[in-house]
């Protein structure tokens, strides 16, 4: 029989088996698509691809597990069945790997002495970044560390020494072959290293650290990195590190900690500390960008919480209220009083808002109103860390305790 005839003859009776094979092959990819491997999720925007989470509830979502992990503000990154975050133990900042389903520890790696902040709280500020079997973390005292994701064994490290008042806080951005951080001053407002070896590839600017994570975006077919620095916002070419744009942006205490947002040729920045927010339209040439201010106001003042942009509207917790603001006009659509410094993620067209005091509210993301379908406490204490959504489970923490709740149960 001709090979092609054999394939056709076998195709019909084997169809159910073939479908099983295809489904089996698709399962890991589908699971990978739901991973949350870095700060603000797979697309750096706080939006999850998960579906089917928002159900009206009269009871809190069931807690699956809880772990005391020690002081830190570090977020949770999840890949496969593993969760990575930071805690503290015996006066050290500790990088942790847990089983995401059970919370059981897999490994821990002390990597830097505990960062102390009697006003805000102790511990690591950055969130681990997981990429191709490695974990990247930036410690509060300036240690940039890469370890093996399976074992925690060290691959490479770099030390920065400018000692910002509130600690190095931005997470590591992986962009192509580069690991990029906000290092500050002579180390580079943005600094890029070979992700495999730690060899420095470029640095851009000398502005002081502003506590935000480097933000990647594509504008007119070219990749850029935005840095929200202590006294400015800058943009660098992603491959060369050449600075192509800078805007002065100073706040009290030189704190610019929220993530920028790019959409359709526009950039959004927001700060607290007696400042506000701005939307810019980018112009100029690829090597020398310019901007036009579309609007600027105090409608939003993000200290360290970041906004969600969804269907033309910004959603965020703004010091004392949860707000919705139209992206291109700055018009406030609604504002509801809430405990300050809450955080928001979005999934399946729903906002998942965790208040500073640990109350979870789930509501449709609409500019018409904020109307929760779920409202329940899941934590106590100070909850400043943004939650992580992974395979139907929401991970949330306060300064020293991590909980996992089931949003599909």
C-alpha positions as CSV (number, residue, x, y, z in Angstrom):
1,X,0.0,0.0,0.0
2,X,1.2,3.5,-0.8
3,X,2.2,5.4,2.4
4,X,-0.4,8.1,1.7
5,X,-3.1,5.4,1.3
6,X,-2.0,3.8,4.5
7,X,-2.3,7.1,6.3
8,X,-5.8,7.7,4.9
9,X,-6.9,4.1,5.7
10,X,-5.7,4.5,9.3
11,X,-7.1,8.0,9.8
12,X,-10.8,7.1,10.1
13,X,-10.8,4.3,12.7
14,X,-8.1,6.0,14.7
15,X,-9.9,9.4,14.9
16,X,-10.9,9.2,18.6
17,X,-7.3,8.2,19.5
18,X,-6.0,11.0,17.3
19,X,-8.2,13.5,19.0
20,X,-6.9,12.1,22.4
21,X,-3.3,12.6,21.2
22,X,-4.0,16.2,20.0
23,X,-5.8,17.0,23.3
24,X,-2.9,15.6,25.2
25,X,-0.4,17.6,23.3
26,X,-2.5,20.8,23.8
27,X,-2.9,20.4,27.5
28,X,0.6,21.6,28.5
29,X,0.4,24.5,26.2
30,X,-3.0,25.5,27.5
31,X,-1.7,25.2,31.1
32,X,1.4,27.2,30.2
33,X,-0.9,30.0,28.9
34,X,-2.4,30.2,32.4
35,X,1.0,30.6,34.1
36,X,1.8,33.8,35.9
37,X,5.6,33.9,35.6
38,X,6.4,37.5,36.7
39,X,5.2,40.7,38.3
40,X,1.9,41.8,36.8
41,X,1.5,38.5,34.9
42,X,2.4,37.2,31.5
43,X,1.7,40.5,29.6
44,X,2.9,42.8,32.3
45,X,-0.6,44.3,32.6
46,X,-2.2,42.6,35.6
47,X,-4.7,40.7,33.3
48,X,-5.1,37.0,33.5
49,X,-6.4,34.8,30.6
50,X,-8.4,32.6,32.9
51,X,-12.2,32.2,32.5
52,X,-15.1,31.2,34.6
53,X,-14.1,32.7,38.0
54,X,-16.8,35.2,38.9
55,X,-19.7,33.4,40.6
56,X,-22.1,35.1,43.0
57,X,-21.1,34.0,46.5
58,X,-22.6,34.4,49.9
59,X,-19.6,32.7,51.6
60,X,-15.9,33.3,51.3
61,X,-14.1,31.3,48.6
62,X,-12.7,28.1,50.2
63,X,-9.2,28.4,51.5
64,X,-7.0,25.6,50.1
65,X,-3.9,26.2,52.2
66,X,-2.0,28.8,54.2
67,X,1.8,29.2,55.0
68,X,3.7,31.5,57.3
69,X,6.6,32.6,55.1
70,X,8.1,35.6,56.9
71,X,8.3,39.3,56.2
72,X,8.3,40.6,52.6
73,X,6.2,42.5,50.1
74,X,7.3,40.2,47.3
75,X,4.5,39.0,45.0
76,X,3.9,35.4,43.9
77,X,5.0,33.9,40.5
78,X,3.5,30.6,39.4
79,X,4.7,28.2,36.6
80,X,3.3,24.7,36.4
81,X,2.8,23.3,39.8
82,X,5.3,25.6,41.5
83,X,5.0,29.0,43.2
84,X,7.9,31.3,43.9
85,X,8.0,34.2,46.3
86,X,10.2,35.7,49.0
87,X,9.9,35.7,52.8
88,X,12.4,36.0,55.6
89,X,14.1,33.8,58.2
90,X,16.8,34.3,60.8
91,X,17.5,37.9,59.6
92,X,17.8,36.9,56.0
93,X,15.7,37.6,52.9
94,X,14.7,34.1,51.6
95,X,13.7,33.0,48.1
96,X,11.0,30.3,48.4
97,X,9.7,27.6,46.1
98,X,6.4,26.0,47.1
99,X,4.1,23.5,45.7
100,X,1.4,25.7,44.2
101,X,-1.4,23.1,44.9
102,X,-0.5,22.3,48.5
103,X,1.7,25.1,49.8
104,X,4.4,22.6,50.9
105,X,8.0,23.9,50.7
106,X,10.2,22.5,47.9
107,X,13.3,24.6,48.5
108,X,14.4,27.8,50.1
109,X,17.5,30.0,49.5
110,X,18.6,32.7,51.9
111,X,20.3,35.3,49.6
112,X,20.6,38.6,51.4
113,X,20.4,40.1,54.9
114,X,16.9,41.3,55.8
115,X,16.0,44.7,54.4
116,X,14.7,46.8,57.3
117,X,12.1,49.5,57.0
118,X,10.5,50.4,60.4
119,X,8.0,52.7,58.7
120,X,6.7,50.5,55.8
121,X,7.8,47.0,56.7
122,X,10.8,44.6,56.3
123,X,11.8,42.2,53.6
124,X,12.1,41.9,49.8
125,X,10.0,44.2,47.7
126,X,10.5,42.6,44.3
127,X,8.6,39.6,42.8
128,X,10.6,36.6,41.4
129,X,10.7,36.3,37.6
130,X,10.5,32.8,36.2
131,X,12.0,32.2,32.7
132,X,13.3,29.0,31.0
133,X,14.0,27.1,34.1
134,X,15.6,30.0,36.0
135,X,14.4,32.4,38.8
136,X,15.5,36.0,38.9
137,X,15.2,38.1,42.0
138,X,16.3,41.6,43.0
139,X,16.9,42.0,46.8
140,X,16.2,45.0,48.8
141,X,19.9,45.7,49.4
142,X,20.7,45.4,45.7
143,X,21.6,41.8,45.0
144,X,20.5,40.7,41.6
145,X,20.4,36.9,41.7
146,X,19.7,34.2,39.1
147,X,19.1,30.6,40.4
148,X,18.0,27.3,39.0
149,X,14.2,27.0,39.3
150,X,14.3,23.3,40.2
151,X,16.9,23.4,42.9
152,X,17.6,27.0,43.9
153,X,21.3,26.7,43.2
154,X,23.0,29.9,42.2
155,X,23.7,30.5,38.5
156,X,25.0,34.1,38.6
157,X,24.7,37.3,40.7
158,X,25.4,41.0,40.6
159,X,25.6,43.5,43.4
160,X,24.4,47.2,43.3
161,X,25.2,49.6,46.2
162,X,23.3,52.9,45.8
163,X,21.0,52.0,48.7
164,X,17.7,53.7,47.9
165,X,15.8,54.8,51.0
166,X,12.9,52.3,50.5
167,X,15.1,49.5,49.1
168,X,15.5,48.2,45.6
169,X,11.9,47.3,44.7
170,X,11.5,46.8,40.9
171,X,11.3,43.2,39.7
172,X,13.5,41.8,36.9
173,X,12.2,42.1,33.4
174,X,13.2,39.4,30.9
175,X,13.3,40.9,27.3
176,X,14.7,38.6,24.7
177,X,18.1,37.5,25.9
178,X,18.3,40.3,28.5
179,X,17.5,40.5,32.2
180,X,16.8,44.2,32.9
181,X,16.5,46.0,36.2
182,X,16.1,49.5,37.5
183,X,19.6,49.9,39.2
184,X,19.9,53.6,39.5
185,X,22.5,56.4,39.2
186,X,26.0,55.3,38.0
187,X,24.8,51.7,37.6
188,X,22.2,52.8,35.1
189,X,18.6,54.0,35.5
190,X,18.0,50.9,33.4
191,X,20.6,48.2,33.3
192,X,20.6,45.0,31.1
193,X,22.5,41.8,31.5
194,X,22.8,38.6,29.6
195,X,20.0,36.4,31.2
196,X,22.2,33.3,31.0
197,X,25.6,34.6,32.2
198,X,25.0,37.9,33.9
199,X,27.3,39.7,31.6
200,X,26.3,43.4,31.4
201,X,25.1,44.4,27.9
202,X,24.0,48.0,28.4
203,X,22.9,50.7,30.8
204,X,20.8,53.7,30.2
205,X,20.7,57.0,32.1
206,X,21.8,57.9,35.6
207,X,18.5,58.9,37.3
208,X,18.0,57.6,40.8
209,X,15.9,54.5,41.4
210,X,12.2,55.1,41.4
211,X,11.0,51.7,42.7
212,X,9.0,50.6,39.6
213,X,9.7,47.5,37.4
214,X,11.0,48.2,33.9
215,X,8.1,48.1,31.5
216,X,8.3,46.7,27.9
217,X,6.2,47.8,25.0
218,X,6.2,47.9,21.2
219,X,5.6,51.2,19.4
220,X,5.4,51.3,15.6
221,X,7.1,47.9,15.3
222,X,10.1,48.7,17.6
223,X,10.6,47.4,21.2
224,X,11.3,49.8,24.0
225,X,11.7,49.7,27.7
226,X,10.1,52.4,29.9
227,X,11.7,53.2,33.2
228,X,9.8,55.1,35.9
229,X,12.8,56.6,37.8
230,X,13.1,58.7,41.0
231,X,12.8,62.0,39.2
232,X,11.8,61.2,35.7
233,X,10.3,58.7,33.2
234,X,12.7,57.4,30.5
235,X,12.5,55.2,27.4
236,X,15.3,53.1,26.1
237,X,15.7,51.0,22.9
238,X,15.3,47.4,24.1
239,X,18.2,46.0,22.3
240,X,20.8,48.8,22.5
241,X,19.8,50.6,25.7
242,X,20.0,54.0,23.9
243,X,17.9,56.6,25.6
244,X,15.3,57.9,23.2
245,X,13.1,59.9,25.5
246,X,13.0,61.5,29.0
247,X,10.4,63.4,30.9
248,X,11.1,65.1,34.3
249,X,8.6,63.7,36.9
250,X,9.4,64.4,40.5
251,X,7.5,63.5,43.6
252,X,8.0,63.8,47.3
253,X,10.6,61.3,48.4
254,X,11.5,60.5,44.7
255,X,9.0,57.7,44.7
256,X,7.6,56.6,41.3
257,X,6.6,53.0,41.9
258,X,3.5,52.1,39.8
259,X,3.8,50.5,36.4
260,X,3.5,52.6,33.2
261,X,0.9,51.5,30.6
262,X,1.3,51.7,26.9
263,X,-1.7,51.6,24.5
264,X,-2.0,52.5,20.9
265,X,0.7,55.1,20.8
266,X,-0.1,56.5,24.3
267,X,1.7,56.2,27.6
268,X,0.2,56.5,31.0
269,X,2.1,57.3,34.3
270,X,0.8,57.8,37.8
271,X,2.3,58.7,41.1
272,X,1.2,59.5,44.6
273,X,3.0,61.8,47.0
274,X,1.2,65.1,46.0
275,X,1.5,64.3,42.2
276,X,-1.0,62.7,39.9
277,X,-1.3,61.1,36.5
278,X,-0.7,61.8,32.8
279,X,-1.5,60.4,29.4
280,X,0.9,61.2,26.6
281,X,0.8,60.6,22.8
282,X,4.2,59.6,21.5
283,X,5.6,61.2,18.3
284,X,9.0,61.9,16.9
285,X,11.3,59.4,15.3
286,X,12.3,55.9,16.5
287,X,15.6,57.1,17.9
288,X,14.2,60.4,19.3
289,X,10.7,60.1,20.6
290,X,8.6,63.2,21.5
291,X,5.3,63.5,23.3
292,X,2.1,65.5,23.4
293,X,0.2,65.7,26.7
294,X,-3.4,64.4,26.1
295,X,-4.4,65.1,29.7
296,X,-2.9,65.5,33.2
297,X,-4.8,65.5,36.5
298,X,-4.9,64.2,40.0
299,X,-7.8,61.9,39.1
300,X,-5.4,59.0,40.0
301,X,-2.5,59.1,42.4
302,X,-0.9,55.6,42.6
303,X,1.7,55.3,45.3
304,X,2.8,51.7,44.5
305,X,-0.4,50.1,43.2
306,X,-0.6,49.8,39.4
307,X,-3.6,50.4,37.2
308,X,-5.5,47.9,35.0
309,X,-6.4,49.1,31.5
310,X,-9.4,47.3,30.1
311,X,-11.6,48.3,27.2
312,X,-10.5,51.9,27.3
313,X,-10.8,52.4,31.1
314,X,-8.3,52.5,33.9
315,X,-9.2,50.6,37.1
316,X,-7.1,51.1,40.3
317,X,-7.1,51.6,44.0
318,X,-6.2,55.3,44.6
319,X,-5.2,55.9,48.3
320,X,-8.7,56.0,49.7
321,X,-10.9,54.9,46.9
322,X,-11.3,52.3,44.1
323,X,-11.8,54.2,40.8
324,X,-12.6,53.9,37.1
325,X,-11.2,56.6,34.8
326,X,-11.5,56.9,31.0
327,X,-8.1,56.4,29.5
328,X,-8.1,58.9,26.7
329,X,-10.0,61.7,28.5
330,X,-9.2,61.4,32.2
331,X,-12.9,61.5,33.1
332,X,-13.8,59.7,36.4
333,X,-16.6,57.2,35.8
334,X,-17.0,56.0,39.4
335,X,-15.3,56.1,42.7
336,X,-16.1,53.9,45.7
337,X,-14.5,54.4,49.2
338,X,-12.2,51.6,50.2
339,X,-9.3,51.0,52.6
340,X,-6.3,52.6,51.1
341,X,-3.5,50.8,49.2
342,X,-5.6,47.9,47.9
343,X,-4.6,46.1,44.7
344,X,-6.4,45.0,41.5
345,X,-6.0,42.2,38.9
346,X,-8.4,41.3,36.1
347,X,-9.7,38.0,34.8
348,X,-12.7,37.1,32.6
349,X,-13.8,40.7,32.4
350,X,-13.9,40.9,36.2
351,X,-12.0,43.0,38.7
352,X,-10.4,41.1,41.6
353,X,-9.8,43.8,44.3
354,X,-8.0,43.0,47.5
355,X,-8.2,45.7,50.0
356,X,-5.4,46.7,52.3
357,X,-7.2,44.9,55.2
358,X,-7.6,41.6,53.2
359,X,-11.1,41.8,51.8
360,X,-11.6,40.2,48.4
361,X,-14.2,41.8,46.1
362,X,-15.0,40.5,42.6
363,X,-17.0,42.7,40.3
364,X,-17.6,43.1,36.5
365,X,-15.1,45.5,35.0
366,X,-17.5,48.2,33.7
367,X,-17.4,52.0,33.7
368,X,-21.1,52.0,34.7
369,X,-20.6,50.9,38.3
370,X,-18.8,48.8,40.8
371,X,-21.1,46.0,41.9
372,X,-19.4,43.0,43.5
373,X,-20.7,39.5,43.0
374,X,-18.4,38.3,45.7
375,X,-17.2,40.1,48.9
376,X,-15.4,38.2,51.6
377,X,-12.3,38.6,53.9
378,X,-9.5,36.2,52.9
379,X,-6.7,37.7,55.0
380,X,-6.0,40.2,57.8
381,X,-3.1,42.5,58.5
382,X,-1.5,44.8,55.9
383,X,-2.1,43.5,52.4
384,X,0.0,45.7,50.0
385,X,1.1,42.9,47.7
386,X,-0.8,42.4,44.5
387,X,-2.5,39.0,44.2
388,X,-1.7,36.3,41.7
389,X,-4.2,34.2,39.8
390,X,-3.1,30.8,38.6
391,X,-5.3,27.8,37.4
392,X,-8.4,28.9,39.3
393,X,-6.5,29.7,42.5
394,X,-5.9,33.1,43.9
395,X,-2.7,33.6,46.0
396,X,-2.7,36.6,48.4
397,X,-0.4,37.6,51.2
398,X,0.1,40.1,54.0
399,X,3.5,41.0,55.3
400,X,4.3,37.5,56.6
401,X,1.5,35.1,55.6
402,X,0.5,33.6,52.3
403,X,-3.0,32.1,51.5
404,X,-4.4,30.2,48.5
405,X,-8.2,30.3,47.8
406,X,-10.2,28.4,45.2
407,X,-12.1,30.7,42.9
408,X,-13.5,27.9,40.8
409,X,-14.9,25.8,43.6
